[in-house]
């Protein structure tokens, strides 16, 4: 399918609204109906996270990232598939269910004080600070031999990935100096976990810390207890950290992209005493800053003080980062401009009729897959000329008189209001390495309606799409004896509201996105964000 065909896909019937609807958890796993043949090397589970409870009593959650965390699992066994799901029993969820109201403020939903309490206790509850949400609806990843469901606050939740039971809540602040960590760590082959979060440094200055959690310990102690900060990136503004969702890591470097989307800390700290305010109210944009690209050496952790800058973008997901001939190549999913994309992800927007959805997306920042190239070897006398000498890219880096190096990207994919997002690669073999293929979820005016593959070297694209079908992030699983980078399958969960079995696991051939098998169940599923294949 060529891009021109893609743009003609319409969703006027609004079936996509189903993926933003509350559903029940399951008492036990459901058997799936399989068509095609499940590859014999798929023996583990596909784990996914997303919101599953979109209102409590008559109180709605307002933003896409507010619904309560629901964990989904497809199990593979002897060519058969079962589907299971459970809500994660976070404090936010348990207290909401117990009190039948929103108790903890979420990303875009304010929790009002309990109306049954008298005026004095209400007054005091305003001033004892905010309870940060532990609603871990974004991703799941391993630390040592354990698995954690996560969001972007300081709380992560240990889960049993076999039974989907909630085990315990862990506060990362007890181990390292951070205010929160992203839901997108990098995990090395030996199990070492790297993540990034912002923190308050000396003299209340802001910084961003890279945290390293070691792999499974010989003495069976918890690796989290051995977490440490390995390098610190400075913040462009003293009281306004940038929103950070992910970071880049190659064999020897960390890359942190500081976008103009800011969290106003003063607003944030006072927000909790203002009636009705939430996290979303604390974001603003700094138009003058542009986008800053920071790099640091991994061994030893050391910040490199060169100044790299580009035009303003919003950015959530890095695709891959690698070194080549004295350059760092940084591939990412960009949104052009300074406006925060989350402004367009209110549930009311996403549940609107198709014409309204399209109208809103016309106003939003435009998505683009971009490649930036950062030169490592810099000589001050080279100002005014392009420092990038890699033969295969049009990305440039030009030094200005003040020593600042201006980065212009190469565009790897661009379609108006057609995003290539939630990117995945053959991470086990090509994370941090020179690679060819990225897989992504195609957003059509923010509605997820196709699976895409992109050859980052030739810009060739492949697409899987079916009418009234809403897939999720595709996860790559390599064929055990695979030789090529794309020898493997993609796993995605598709919601097809009109079907008799409205939810299914889809298995595609990663080479050409042809269907290998699907496993359908007789229940619908809400949207999921990220997840993992656990062999």
C-alpha positions as CSV (number, residue, x, y, z in Angstrom):
1,X,0.0,0.0,0.0
2,X,1.4,3.4,-0.9
3,X,1.0,6.5,1.3
4,X,-1.6,8.0,-1.1
5,X,-3.9,5.0,-0.3
6,X,-3.5,5.6,3.4
7,X,-4.8,9.0,3.5
8,X,-8.2,7.9,2.1
9,X,-9.0,5.8,5.1
10,X,-12.0,7.3,6.8
11,X,-13.7,6.4,10.1
12,X,-17.1,8.1,9.9
13,X,-18.9,5.4,11.9
14,X,-16.9,6.2,15.0
15,X,-16.0,2.6,16.0
16,X,-12.8,4.0,17.5
17,X,-14.8,5.4,20.4
18,X,-15.0,1.8,21.7
19,X,-11.3,1.9,22.6
20,X,-12.0,4.7,25.1
21,X,-14.7,2.8,27.0
22,X,-14.5,1.2,30.4
23,X,-14.4,-2.6,30.5
24,X,-14.4,-5.3,33.2
25,X,-11.5,-7.3,34.4
26,X,-11.7,-11.1,33.8
27,X,-12.1,-13.8,36.5
28,X,-10.0,-16.2,34.5
29,X,-8.3,-16.4,31.1
30,X,-10.5,-16.7,28.0
31,X,-9.6,-19.1,25.2
32,X,-9.0,-17.4,21.8
33,X,-10.2,-18.6,18.4
34,X,-7.1,-18.9,16.2
35,X,-7.0,-18.5,12.5
36,X,-3.8,-19.1,10.6
37,X,-0.9,-20.8,12.5
38,X,0.7,-19.4,15.6
39,X,4.5,-19.7,15.0
40,X,5.9,-22.5,17.2
41,X,8.6,-20.2,18.7
42,X,6.0,-18.0,20.4
43,X,5.9,-19.7,23.8
44,X,5.5,-16.9,26.3
45,X,3.2,-14.0,26.9
46,X,2.4,-10.6,25.3
47,X,1.9,-8.1,28.1
48,X,0.2,-4.7,27.5
49,X,-0.9,-1.8,29.6
50,X,-3.4,1.0,29.2
51,X,-6.4,2.6,30.8
52,X,-9.5,0.4,31.5
53,X,-11.7,2.4,33.8
54,X,-12.7,5.7,32.4
55,X,-15.1,6.9,35.1
56,X,-16.0,6.1,38.7
57,X,-19.6,6.4,39.7
58,X,-20.7,9.6,38.0
59,X,-17.2,11.2,38.0
60,X,-15.4,10.9,34.7
61,X,-11.7,10.9,34.0
62,X,-11.0,13.6,31.4
63,X,-7.6,12.7,29.8
64,X,-6.3,9.7,27.8
65,X,-3.7,9.2,30.6
66,X,-6.1,9.3,33.5
67,X,-8.1,6.0,33.1
68,X,-7.1,3.4,35.7
69,X,-4.3,0.9,34.8
70,X,-5.5,-2.4,33.2
71,X,-3.0,-5.1,32.4
72,X,-3.6,-7.4,29.4
73,X,-2.0,-10.7,28.7
74,X,-2.1,-13.1,25.7
75,X,-0.5,-16.4,26.5
76,X,0.9,-18.8,23.9
77,X,1.0,-22.5,24.4
78,X,1.2,-25.3,21.8
79,X,-0.3,-23.2,19.1
80,X,-3.2,-22.2,21.4
81,X,-3.8,-18.7,22.8
82,X,-5.6,-17.4,25.9
83,X,-6.4,-13.8,26.9
84,X,-6.5,-12.4,30.5
85,X,-6.7,-9.0,32.0
86,X,-6.8,-7.5,35.5
87,X,-6.8,-4.0,36.9
88,X,-3.6,-3.1,38.8
89,X,-4.5,-2.6,42.4
90,X,-2.8,0.7,42.8
91,X,-3.6,3.1,45.6
92,X,-5.4,5.3,43.0
93,X,-7.6,2.4,41.9
94,X,-8.3,0.8,45.3
95,X,-9.2,4.1,46.9
96,X,-11.4,5.2,44.0
97,X,-13.3,1.9,44.0
98,X,-13.7,2.0,47.8
99,X,-14.9,5.6,48.0
100,X,-16.7,5.5,44.6
101,X,-15.1,8.8,43.4
102,X,-11.8,10.1,42.0
103,X,-9.5,10.2,45.1
104,X,-6.1,10.9,43.6
105,X,-5.5,13.6,41.0
106,X,-4.5,12.2,37.6
107,X,-2.9,13.8,34.6
108,X,-5.9,15.7,33.5
109,X,-8.5,15.0,36.3
110,X,-8.6,16.9,39.6
111,X,-9.6,14.9,42.7
112,X,-11.9,17.1,44.9
113,X,-11.6,16.7,48.6
114,X,-14.2,14.4,50.1
115,X,-17.4,16.4,50.4
116,X,-18.4,14.4,53.5
117,X,-15.5,15.8,55.5
118,X,-16.1,19.0,57.4
119,X,-14.7,22.3,56.2
120,X,-11.6,22.2,58.5
121,X,-10.3,18.8,57.5
122,X,-11.0,19.8,53.8
123,X,-9.0,23.0,54.4
124,X,-6.1,21.1,55.8
125,X,-6.1,18.5,53.1
126,X,-5.4,21.3,50.6
127,X,-2.2,22.2,52.4
128,X,-0.6,19.0,53.2
129,X,0.6,18.8,49.6
130,X,-0.3,16.6,46.7
131,X,-0.6,12.8,46.6
132,X,1.2,11.8,43.5
133,X,-0.6,9.2,41.4
134,X,0.7,5.6,41.2
135,X,-1.6,4.8,38.3
136,X,0.8,2.7,36.2
137,X,-1.0,2.6,32.9
138,X,1.9,3.2,30.5
139,X,4.3,0.3,30.3
140,X,5.7,-2.9,31.9
141,X,9.4,-3.9,32.0
142,X,11.8,-6.2,33.9
143,X,14.1,-5.2,36.7
144,X,16.3,-8.1,37.7
145,X,13.9,-11.1,37.9
146,X,10.9,-8.9,38.7
147,X,8.4,-7.0,36.5
148,X,7.1,-3.5,37.1
149,X,4.1,-1.7,35.7
150,X,5.0,2.0,35.3
151,X,3.8,5.5,34.5
152,X,6.0,8.7,34.8
153,X,5.8,9.5,38.5
154,X,8.2,8.2,41.2
155,X,6.0,5.2,41.9
156,X,6.4,1.9,40.1
157,X,4.3,-1.2,40.8
158,X,5.6,-4.8,41.0
159,X,3.3,-7.3,39.3
160,X,3.1,-11.0,39.0
161,X,3.1,-11.4,35.2
162,X,1.7,-15.0,35.4
163,X,-1.4,-14.2,37.5
164,X,-1.5,-10.4,36.9
165,X,-1.7,-9.9,40.6
166,X,-0.4,-6.6,42.1
167,X,2.5,-7.3,44.5
168,X,3.8,-4.0,45.8
169,X,4.3,-0.3,45.2
170,X,7.9,1.0,45.1
171,X,8.9,4.6,45.6
172,X,12.0,5.3,43.5
173,X,12.6,8.5,45.5
174,X,13.7,6.2,48.4
175,X,16.7,5.1,46.3
176,X,17.8,7.9,44.0
177,X,17.4,11.7,43.6
178,X,14.6,12.0,41.1
179,X,11.1,13.3,41.0
180,X,9.9,10.7,38.6
181,X,11.2,8.3,35.9
182,X,10.0,7.7,32.4
183,X,8.1,4.7,31.2
184,X,10.8,4.1,28.5
185,X,14.0,2.7,30.1
186,X,16.8,1.2,28.0
187,X,17.6,-2.4,29.0
188,X,21.0,-3.9,28.1
189,X,21.6,-7.5,27.2
190,X,22.7,-8.4,30.7
191,X,19.6,-6.8,32.3
192,X,21.1,-3.5,33.3
193,X,18.3,-0.8,33.3
194,X,18.9,2.8,32.4
195,X,16.3,5.5,32.9
196,X,16.0,9.3,33.1
197,X,14.1,11.6,35.4
198,X,14.2,15.2,36.5
199,X,15.4,16.1,39.9
200,X,16.2,19.1,42.2
201,X,20.0,19.5,42.4
202,X,22.2,21.7,44.6
203,X,20.7,25.1,45.5
204,X,17.3,24.1,44.1
205,X,18.7,24.0,40.6
206,X,17.0,21.6,38.2
207,X,18.7,18.8,36.4
208,X,17.9,15.5,34.7
209,X,19.5,12.4,36.1
210,X,20.3,9.2,34.3
211,X,19.7,6.3,36.8
212,X,21.3,2.9,36.4
213,X,19.8,-0.2,38.0
214,X,22.1,-3.2,37.9
215,X,21.0,-6.7,36.7
216,X,19.9,-9.6,38.9
217,X,22.2,-9.7,42.0
218,X,24.1,-12.8,42.9
219,X,22.9,-12.6,46.5
220,X,19.3,-12.3,45.3
221,X,18.9,-8.9,46.8
222,X,16.7,-6.3,45.0
223,X,18.6,-4.6,42.2
224,X,16.6,-1.4,42.9
225,X,18.4,-1.0,46.2
226,X,21.6,-0.6,44.2
227,X,20.2,2.1,41.9
228,X,22.5,5.0,41.3
229,X,22.7,8.2,39.3
230,X,25.5,7.9,36.7
231,X,25.3,11.2,34.9
232,X,23.4,14.5,35.2
233,X,22.2,16.8,32.4
234,X,21.7,20.5,33.1
235,X,18.3,22.2,32.7
236,X,17.9,25.1,30.3
237,X,15.6,26.9,32.8
238,X,16.0,27.1,36.5
239,X,12.4,26.5,37.6
240,X,11.0,24.9,34.4
241,X,12.1,21.4,33.5
242,X,11.2,20.1,30.1
243,X,8.7,17.3,29.9
244,X,10.8,14.1,29.2
245,X,9.2,10.9,27.9
246,X,12.2,8.9,26.7
247,X,15.9,9.3,25.9
248,X,18.4,7.8,23.4
249,X,21.2,5.4,24.2
250,X,23.9,4.1,21.9
251,X,26.9,1.8,22.9
252,X,28.8,4.6,24.4
253,X,26.5,7.7,24.8
254,X,23.3,8.9,26.3
255,X,21.3,11.5,24.3
256,X,18.7,13.7,26.0
257,X,16.5,15.9,23.9
258,X,15.3,19.0,25.9
259,X,12.1,20.2,24.1
260,X,10.4,23.6,24.6
261,X,7.4,21.9,26.4
262,X,8.0,22.9,30.0
263,X,6.6,22.0,33.4
264,X,6.2,25.2,35.4
265,X,7.4,24.1,38.8
266,X,6.1,27.2,40.6
267,X,2.7,26.6,39.1
268,X,3.0,22.9,39.8
269,X,3.8,23.4,43.5
270,X,0.9,25.9,43.9
271,X,-1.5,24.0,41.7
272,X,-2.6,21.7,44.4
273,X,-4.0,24.5,46.4
274,X,-6.1,25.8,43.5
275,X,-9.4,24.2,43.2
276,X,-9.8,22.0,40.1
277,X,-6.3,22.1,38.9
278,X,-4.3,19.1,37.6
279,X,-0.9,18.2,36.0
280,X,-2.0,19.4,32.5
281,X,-2.5,22.9,33.9
282,X,1.2,23.1,34.7
283,X,2.6,22.8,31.1
284,X,3.7,25.7,29.1
285,X,6.0,26.3,26.1
286,X,9.2,28.3,25.8
287,X,9.2,29.4,22.2
288,X,12.6,31.1,22.4
289,X,14.5,28.0,23.6
290,X,14.1,25.8,20.5
291,X,15.1,22.1,21.1
292,X,18.4,21.4,22.8
293,X,20.3,18.1,22.2
294,X,22.5,17.0,25.1
295,X,25.0,14.2,25.0
296,X,26.9,12.4,27.7
297,X,29.5,9.6,27.8
298,X,28.3,6.3,29.3
299,X,31.7,5.2,30.7
300,X,32.5,7.0,32.9
301,X,29.2,9.0,33.1
302,X,30.3,12.4,31.9
303,X,28.3,15.3,30.4
304,X,29.8,16.7,27.2
305,X,29.4,20.5,27.2
306,X,29.0,21.2,23.5
307,X,25.8,23.1,22.6
308,X,23.5,21.5,20.0
309,X,20.3,23.1,19.1
310,X,17.4,22.7,16.6
311,X,14.0,24.1,15.7
312,X,11.3,23.6,18.3
313,X,9.7,20.1,18.4
314,X,7.6,18.1,20.8
315,X,8.9,14.6,21.2
316,X,7.8,11.5,23.1
317,X,9.5,8.5,21.5
318,X,13.1,7.9,20.4
319,X,13.3,5.2,17.7
320,X,17.0,4.3,17.9
321,X,20.4,5.9,18.5
322,X,23.7,4.7,17.2
323,X,27.3,5.8,16.6
324,X,28.9,5.9,13.1
325,X,32.3,7.3,12.0
326,X,32.4,10.0,14.8
327,X,28.7,10.9,14.7
328,X,25.7,10.0,16.8
329,X,22.6,9.3,14.7
330,X,19.4,10.1,16.6
331,X,16.1,8.9,15.0
332,X,12.9,10.0,16.7
333,X,9.2,10.7,16.3
334,X,8.8,14.5,16.2
335,X,5.8,16.8,16.4
336,X,6.6,20.2,14.8
337,X,6.4,23.4,16.9
338,X,6.1,24.3,20.5
339,X,2.6,23.2,21.4
340,X,2.1,20.2,23.8
341,X,0.5,17.3,21.8
342,X,-1.2,16.1,25.0
343,X,-3.5,19.1,24.6
344,X,-5.2,17.1,21.9
345,X,-5.6,13.9,23.8
346,X,-8.5,14.8,26.0
347,X,-11.0,12.0,25.9
348,X,-13.8,14.3,24.7
349,X,-11.6,15.1,21.6
350,X,-10.9,11.4,21.0
351,X,-14.5,10.3,21.4
352,X,-15.9,13.1,19.1
353,X,-17.4,12.3,15.7
354,X,-14.9,11.8,12.9
355,X,-15.4,15.3,11.4
356,X,-14.7,16.9,14.8
357,X,-11.7,14.6,15.3
358,X,-10.3,15.7,12.0
359,X,-10.9,19.3,12.6
360,X,-9.0,19.2,15.9
361,X,-6.1,17.4,14.4
362,X,-5.8,20.1,11.7
363,X,-4.9,22.5,14.5
364,X,-2.4,20.2,16.2
365,X,1.4,20.0,15.7
366,X,2.3,17.9,12.7
367,X,4.1,14.6,13.1
368,X,7.3,13.7,11.4
369,X,9.9,11.0,11.7
370,X,13.3,12.7,11.9
371,X,17.0,11.8,11.9
372,X,19.4,14.2,13.6
373,X,23.1,13.7,13.4
374,X,25.4,15.0,16.2
375,X,29.1,15.4,15.5
376,X,31.4,14.2,18.3
377,X,34.7,15.7,17.0
378,X,34.3,19.4,16.9
379,X,36.9,22.0,16.0
380,X,36.1,25.7,16.7
381,X,37.5,26.9,13.4
382,X,34.9,25.0,11.4
383,X,32.1,27.5,11.8
384,X,29.6,28.0,9.0
385,X,30.1,24.7,7.3
386,X,28.2,21.4,7.6
387,X,30.1,19.2,10.1
388,X,28.2,16.0,9.1
389,X,30.1,13.9,6.6
390,X,28.1,10.7,6.8
391,X,27.4,9.8,3.1
392,X,23.9,8.5,3.6
393,X,22.1,11.3,5.3
394,X,21.0,14.9,4.5
395,X,21.0,15.9,8.2
396,X,23.3,18.8,8.9
397,X,25.1,20.3,11.9
398,X,26.5,23.8,11.4
399,X,28.5,25.8,14.0
400,X,27.6,29.4,14.6
401,X,30.0,32.1,15.7
402,X,29.0,31.6,19.4
403,X,30.0,28.0,19.3
404,X,26.4,26.7,19.2
405,X,25.9,23.9,16.7
406,X,22.6,24.1,14.8
407,X,21.1,20.7,13.8
408,X,18.8,20.3,10.8
409,X,17.2,16.9,10.5
410,X,16.6,14.5,7.6
411,X,12.9,13.7,7.3
412,X,12.5,9.9,7.2
413,X,8.7,9.9,7.0
414,X,6.1,12.6,6.8
415,X,2.3,12.6,6.0
416,X,-0.1,15.4,7.0
417,X,-1.8,14.3,10.2
418,X,-0.5,10.8,9.7
419,X,1.9,9.9,12.5
420,X,4.3,7.1,12.7
421,X,4.3,6.7,16.5
422,X,4.9,4.1,19.3
423,X,8.0,3.0,17.4
424,X,9.7,-0.4,17.9
425,X,12.8,-2.0,16.4
426,X,14.6,-5.4,16.6
427,X,15.8,-4.0,20.0
428,X,17.6,-7.1,21.2
429,X,20.0,-7.1,18.2
430,X,19.9,-3.5,17.0
431,X,19.2,-1.3,20.0
432,X,22.0,1.3,19.9
433,X,23.3,-0.1,16.6
434,X,23.2,0.9,13.0
435,X,19.8,-0.5,11.8
436,X,17.4,-0.5,8.9
437,X,13.8,-1.1,10.1
438,X,11.4,0.7,12.4
439,X,7.8,-0.5,13.1
440,X,5.1,1.8,14.3
441,X,1.5,2.4,15.0
442,X,0.0,4.7,12.4
443,X,-2.2,7.5,13.9
444,X,-4.7,9.0,11.5
445,X,-5.7,12.3,13.0
446,X,-4.7,10.8,16.4
447,X,-6.9,7.6,15.8
448,X,-4.7,4.5,15.7
449,X,-5.7,2.7,12.4
450,X,-2.7,0.9,10.9
451,X,0.6,-0.8,11.5
452,X,3.6,0.6,9.6
453,X,7.1,-0.5,8.8
454,X,9.7,2.0,7.7
455,X,13.1,1.3,6.1
456,X,15.1,4.2,7.6
457,X,17.8,3.8,5.0
458,X,15.6,3.9,1.8
459,X,12.4,5.5,3.3
460,X,10.3,2.6,1.9
461,X,7.1,1.9,3.8
462,X,4.8,-1.0,4.3
463,X,1.3,-0.9,5.9
464,X,-1.2,-3.3,7.4
465,X,-4.7,-1.9,7.7
466,X,-8.3,-3.1,7.8
467,X,-11.6,-1.2,7.9
468,X,-12.9,-0.3,11.3
469,X,-9.9,-1.9,13.0
470,X,-7.8,-0.1,15.7
471,X,-4.4,-1.7,16.4
472,X,-1.8,-0.8,19.1
473,X,2.0,-0.6,19.2
474,X,3.6,-3.5,17.3
475,X,6.2,-5.5,19.3
476,X,8.9,-7.3,17.3
477,X,9.8,-10.9,18.2
478,X,12.7,-12.4,16.3
479,X,12.6,-15.8,14.7
480,X,15.1,-17.9,16.8
481,X,17.3,-18.8,13.8
482,X,16.6,-15.5,12.0
483,X,19.5,-14.0,10.1
484,X,18.1,-10.7,8.7
485,X,17.2,-7.8,10.9
486,X,13.5,-8.2,10.0
487,X,13.3,-12.0,10.4
488,X,10.5,-12.2,12.9
489,X,6.9,-11.3,13.7
490,X,5.0,-8.3,15.0
491,X,2.5,-8.7,17.8
492,X,-0.3,-6.2,18.1
493,X,-3.7,-6.1,19.8
494,X,-6.5,-5.0,17.4
495,X,-9.9,-3.8,18.4
496,X,-12.6,-4.3,15.7
497,X,-15.8,-3.1,17.4
498,X,-18.2,-4.3,14.7
499,X,-17.0,-7.9,14.8
500,X,-18.5,-10.9,16.6
501,X,-15.2,-11.3,18.4
502,X,-14.2,-7.6,18.8
503,X,-10.7,-8.0,20.2
504,X,-7.8,-10.0,18.8
505,X,-4.1,-10.5,18.9
506,X,-2.7,-10.1,15.4
507,X,0.6,-11.7,14.3
508,X,2.2,-10.2,11.2
509,X,5.3,-11.2,9.2
510,X,7.8,-8.4,10.0
511,X,9.2,-8.6,6.5
512,X,6.1,-7.5,4.5
513,X,3.4,-7.1,7.2
514,X,1.4,-10.0,5.8
515,X,-0.9,-11.7,8.3
516,X,0.4,-15.0,9.8
517,X,-2.4,-15.6,12.4
518,X,-4.9,-13.9,14.6
519,X,-6.4,-15.0,17.9
520,X,-9.8,-13.6,18.6
521,X,-11.8,-13.3,21.8
522,X,-15.4,-12.5,22.5
523,X,-14.8,-9.3,24.4
524,X,-13.8,-5.8,23.5
525,X,-10.6,-4.1,24.7
526,X,-9.7,-0.5,25.4
527,X,-6.6,1.2,24.1
528,X,-3.2,0.0,25.2
529,X,0.0,2.1,25.1
530,X,3.1,0.0,25.6
531,X,4.1,-3.5,26.6
532,X,6.5,-6.3,26.1
533,X,6.9,-9.9,24.9
534,X,8.0,-12.1,27.7
535,X,9.5,-15.4,26.3
